[in-house]
Amino acid sequence: MKHFGPERYYLVREDILPEGVLKTVQAKELLARGEVKTIHEAVEQVGLSRSAFYKYKDGIHPLSRLERERIITISMDLEHRAGILSRVLALIANLEGNVLTIHQTIPLQGMANVVISVEISSMGEEIRQFLEQLQSQDGVKRAMVIGQGS
């Protein structure tokens, strides 16, 4: 079901989520902890198809309790060309953001998904303005906040 307009979010208890969604979270956690190197290894270990992983991966994220620091997690689709991620990181640094984590998928069909967590306490920009600057970068096809804490 497609909807138009602003994205809507729900807080859902883990035990009522479908198995495919839960296994996607487990696979993402294996990747984030470095216990596996590839999506193929992650989905194999949790018993999930690659297609189900790709269907759910951008829509499910753990809810973390973040204290003191303002941290946002941004998902971006980047063209697979030299220097694009480097320019994104330079923009973040120029705005006084501090990159905490980076996760990049293997490029498929000329695009790679990159998820970056950024500590933004020192940034003078509002998140909306920051996203607009990211999206205006050459090679950035999509940038959206997928997690936020303060």
Disulfide bonds with the S-S distance in Angstrom:
none
